Structures are given as structure tokens and as C-alpha cells.
């Protein structure tokens, strides 16, 4: 139920401006961007896309991340067989940097960097998340190597990856309180002291 609510709220917030942005950027886009936007042209799944200075980027509805990633991984013209990196950006107080973040009332973006060994092309995929709904489906079923990246994003930013096989802290100890790369995390915050474990 919550995933559907997220998708609907982001859909309605994005409006028709995003389709116009995609169409405007399409003329200057790469083969990768054109392939993805053509595939999902009948939906509001793609929020924004660009190929600025060869830096291919798409912004997608978080509720549809699995559909997008499966297409990117298994489409014969794309074959993104390697997930290079996954990280999170916290835009607290800076949502105006990207107009769609303000439109969507999103605080976070989960950012994926993909590469195709066979085709030698790259793509950045971004999924904006609202603070009150900071969760997204795990992509570990598509790229097993996403496992530790998603655990790190949970550990440091508090993003919940639904369906992850073992979502627990990876850099900090389990009793650690909070998520230290969130912008509001206090640098003077005290943590519980944990004694030796035998």
C-alpha cells in the first residue's frame, strides 16, 4: 500500500512539465536515453532525462525502480551488466538545485551508476524519495553486487531497501543511533558505549 501511495504522490506532483523536459532533451540525447524514454514513453515513469556533456542521466519514479532496472539490465541494446555504484544524496534545504525535487517535495535521491561491458556505455539512474517515505525496492535480485551498497545506504542515510536479503548496518555497530550522513545529524551527538563482546 505505501509503495502505491508514494508512486501516486510523485506522479501527481511531477505533472506534465516533466514530459515536456524529456521531449526537449530528447533531441540532444544519446542512444541510451532515447532507448529508455521510447520504452517508457506511455507512462510517467521517467521524471526527467538528459545527456549533458555525454553524462547520461534519467530520473525515475521510485515505485518503478525494478521495472526500469530490469529493462536496463536485460534489454539487448543496452545490457547494463554491471552496477558500479549506489549512493544517496541528501538535499535537505537545497531542493531548488533540481526543479523536480521541489515539485516532488523530495529530500533524498538514491543514485545508481550502471555500465555495460559489452556496449561500453554508462548511465546514471536517480530515484527521488520524500523524507517521510524513505524507502525503495532492493535491486539485489538484478545485480547481486548491490547488496553491500544498499546496506551502506541504510547504515549512513537510513534509506530502507525493501526485499533486501539482510538489511543491517555494515560500517557502524548495530546499537548506533541515527544515520550520520543525514544533514541534520549533529556532529556532537553522543553514541552509546558498547563493551567488548566475547
C-alpha positions as a printed NumPy array, in Angstrom:
array([[  0.   ,   0.   ,   0.   ],
       [  2.717,   2.501,   0.905],
       [  4.607,   1.951,  -2.345],
       [  1.481,   2.771,  -4.347],
       [  0.934,   5.896,  -2.273],
       [  4.489,   7.051,  -2.953],
       [  4.146,   6.442,  -6.666],
       [  0.86 ,   8.309,  -6.878],
       [  2.058,  11.306,  -4.889],
       [  5.175,  11.64 ,  -7.015],
       [  3.162,  11.182, -10.224],
       [  0.738,  13.945,  -9.351],
       [  3.483,  16.276,  -8.169],
       [  5.562,  15.843, -11.308],
       [  2.756,  16.863, -13.666],
       [  3.144,  17.464, -17.365],
       [  6.276,  19.626, -17.094],
       [  8.471,  16.545, -16.851],
       [  7.177,  15.098, -20.129],
       [  7.987,  18.441, -21.751],
       [ 11.529,  18.339, -20.275],
       [ 12.055,  14.828, -21.636],
       [ 10.866,  15.845, -25.113],
       [ 13.058,  18.979, -25.103],
       [ 16.134,  16.979, -24.105],
       [ 15.486,  14.108, -26.484],
       [ 16.976,  15.921, -29.473],
       [ 20.319,  16.201, -27.679],
       [ 20.216,  12.756, -26.08 ],
       [ 22.308,   9.664, -26.558],
       [ 21.189,   6.311, -27.906],
       [ 20.78 ,   5.085, -24.312],
       [ 18.498,   7.957, -23.246],
       [ 16.425,   7.64 , -26.418],
       [ 16.029,   3.891, -25.94 ],
       [ 14.847,   4.278, -22.339],
       [ 12.488,   7.194, -22.973],
       [ 11.   ,   5.417, -26.005],
       [ 10.379,   2.292, -23.944],
       [  8.537,   4.164, -21.201],
       [  7.016,   6.972, -23.293],
       [  3.428,   5.942, -22.488],
       [  3.894,   6.264, -18.734],
       [  5.002,   8.891, -16.231],
       [  7.749,   6.556, -15.087],
       [ 10.577,   8.792, -16.322],
       [ 10.524,  12.102, -14.444],
       [ 13.483,  13.718, -16.181],
       [ 16.267,  12.734, -18.591],
       [ 19.356,  14.425, -20.019],
       [ 22.631,  13.708, -21.747],
       [ 24.621,  16.762, -20.708],
       [ 28.215,  16.587, -21.999],
       [ 27.77 ,  12.861, -22.565],
       [ 26.67 ,  12.29 , -18.971],
       [ 23.521,  10.213, -19.483],
       [ 21.067,  10.53 , -16.594],
       [ 17.468,   9.506, -16.027],
       [ 15.302,  10.306, -13.01 ],
       [ 12.608,   7.704, -12.373],
       [  9.611,   7.112, -10.143],
       [ 10.917,   5.166,  -7.105],
       [  7.938,   2.823,  -7.1  ],
       [  9.003,   1.63 , -10.581],
       [ 12.722,   1.109,  -9.931],
       [ 12.538,  -2.663, -10.504],
       [ 10.796,  -2.289, -13.889],
       [ 13.371,   0.249, -15.044],
       [ 16.376,  -1.706, -13.799],
       [ 15.188,  -4.987, -15.318],
       [ 14.802,  -3.274, -18.667],
       [ 18.269,  -1.699, -18.415],
       [ 19.86 ,  -4.99 , -17.399],
       [ 18.213,  -7.314, -19.915],
       [ 17.425,  -5.204, -22.992],
       [ 19.728,  -6.461, -25.778],
       [ 20.546,  -2.956, -26.986],
       [ 21.52 ,  -1.754, -23.507],
       [ 22.814,  -4.768, -21.482],
       [ 23.853,  -2.876, -18.367],
       [ 25.524,  -5.903, -16.818],
       [ 27.439,  -4.022, -14.12 ],
       [ 26.13 ,  -1.869, -11.291],
       [ 29.206,   0.203, -10.489],
       [ 27.935,   2.245,  -7.577],
       [ 24.917,   3.1  ,  -5.49 ],
       [ 24.776,   6.09 ,  -3.196],
       [ 22.371,   8.606,  -1.686],
       [ 22.257,  12.401,  -1.803],
       [ 20.561,  14.365,   0.983],
       [ 19.237,  17.663,  -0.423],
       [ 17.866,  18.974,   2.881],
       [ 17.409,  22.725,   2.382],
       [ 18.739,  22.551,  -1.199],
       [ 15.856,  21.043,  -3.156],
       [ 15.912,  24.038,  -5.522],
       [ 19.102,  22.643,  -7.117],
       [ 16.928,  20.405,  -9.29 ],
       [ 13.431,  21.766, -10.018],
       [ 11.868,  18.303,  -9.969],
       [ 12.976,  17.805,  -6.342],
       [ 10.929,  20.818,  -5.246],
       [  7.99 ,  19.723,  -7.402],
       [  8.076,  16.269,  -5.809],
       [  8.837,  17.512,  -2.268],
       [ 11.738,  15.044,  -2.284],
       [ 14.614,  15.288,   0.157],
       [ 16.739,  12.312,  -0.916],
       [ 17.858,  10.774,  -4.173],
       [ 19.08 ,   7.21 ,  -4.475],
       [ 21.682,   7.297,  -7.26 ],
       [ 22.753,   4.243,  -9.27 ],
       [ 25.691,   4.155, -11.712],
       [ 25.429,   1.456, -14.371],
       [ 27.888,   0.238, -17.018],
       [ 27.656,  -2.115, -19.973],
       [ 30.844,  -4.086, -20.564],
       [ 29.62 ,  -5.254, -23.969],
       [ 28.372,  -1.878, -25.234],
       [ 30.821,   0.347, -23.329],
       [ 28.211,   2.856, -22.235],
       [ 27.205,   4.263, -18.851],
       [ 24.031,   5.552, -17.261],
       [ 23.153,   7.3  , -14.019],
       [ 19.712,   6.436, -12.647],
       [ 18.238,   8.612,  -9.886],
       [ 15.15 ,   7.974,  -7.781],
       [ 13.873,  10.849,  -5.585],
       [ 12.417,   9.997,  -2.179],
       [ 10.378,  12.048,   0.231],
       [ 11.665,  12.203,   3.8  ],
       [  8.545,  10.595,   5.233],
       [  8.719,   7.737,   2.691],
       [ 12.43 ,   6.998,   2.527],
       [ 12.197,   3.5  ,   1.111],
       [ 12.656,   1.843,  -2.27 ],
       [ 12.768,  -1.722,  -3.576],
       [ 16.078,  -3.565,  -3.444],
       [ 17.79 ,  -4.311,  -6.759],
       [ 19.832,  -7.209,  -5.332],
       [ 17.733,  -9.632,  -7.392],
       [ 19.05 ,  -7.953, -10.567],
       [ 22.63 ,  -7.18 ,  -9.512],
       [ 23.815,  -9.236,  -6.539],
       [ 26.649,  -6.754,  -6.021],
       [ 24.135,  -4.13 ,  -4.873],
       [ 23.873,  -5.95 ,  -1.534],
       [ 26.584,  -4.141,   0.405],
       [ 25.904,  -0.813,  -1.343],
       [ 22.295,  -0.901,  -0.137],
       [ 23.406,  -1.837,   3.368],
       [ 25.779,   1.143,   3.394],
       [ 22.988,   3.475,   2.211],
       [ 20.755,   2.161,   5.003],
       [ 23.528,   2.476,   7.576],
       [ 24.572,   6.044,   6.735],
       [ 21.357,   7.596,   5.345],
       [ 18.524,   5.449,   6.712],
       [ 17.089,   4.52 ,   3.305],
       [ 15.122,   1.27 ,   3.6  ],
       [ 15.581,  -1.189,   0.715],
       [ 12.508,  -3.371,   0.679],
       [ 13.176,  -7.016,  -0.116],
       [ 16.881,  -6.818,   0.746],
       [ 18.059, -10.239,   1.962],
       [ 19.946,  -8.919,   5.014],
       [ 19.422,  -5.194,   5.588],
       [ 21.553,  -4.322,   8.595],
       [ 24.4  ,  -1.975,   9.371],
       [ 27.673,  -2.599,   7.581],
       [ 30.052,   0.18 ,   8.746],
       [ 28.64 ,   1.063,  12.156],
       [ 27.666,  -1.151,  15.073],
       [ 24.036,  -2.224,  15.451],
       [ 23.446,  -0.114,  18.58 ],
       [ 24.483,   3.101,  16.774],
       [ 21.66 ,   5.646,  16.946],
       [ 20.699,   7.536,  13.804],
       [ 22.258,   7.794,  10.354],
       [ 25.342,  10.033,  10.353],
       [ 25.373,  11.257,   6.721],
       [ 21.93 ,  12.831,   7.028],
       [ 22.272,  16.604,   7.001],
       [ 20.505,  17.083,  10.343],
       [ 22.753,  14.6  ,  12.186],
       [ 24.651,  16.508,  14.875],
       [ 28.442,  16.207,  14.791],
       [ 28.415,  16.391,  18.602],
       [ 25.862,  13.586,  19.057],
       [ 26.941,  11.052,  21.664],
       [ 26.562,   7.352,  20.982],
       [ 26.02 ,   4.509,  23.441],
       [ 29.217,   2.865,  24.608],
       [ 29.383,  -0.823,  23.817],
       [ 31.674,  -3.07 ,  25.829],
       [ 33.74 ,  -5.956,  24.459],
       [ 31.894,  -8.943,  23.075],
       [ 33.156, -12.392,  23.974]])
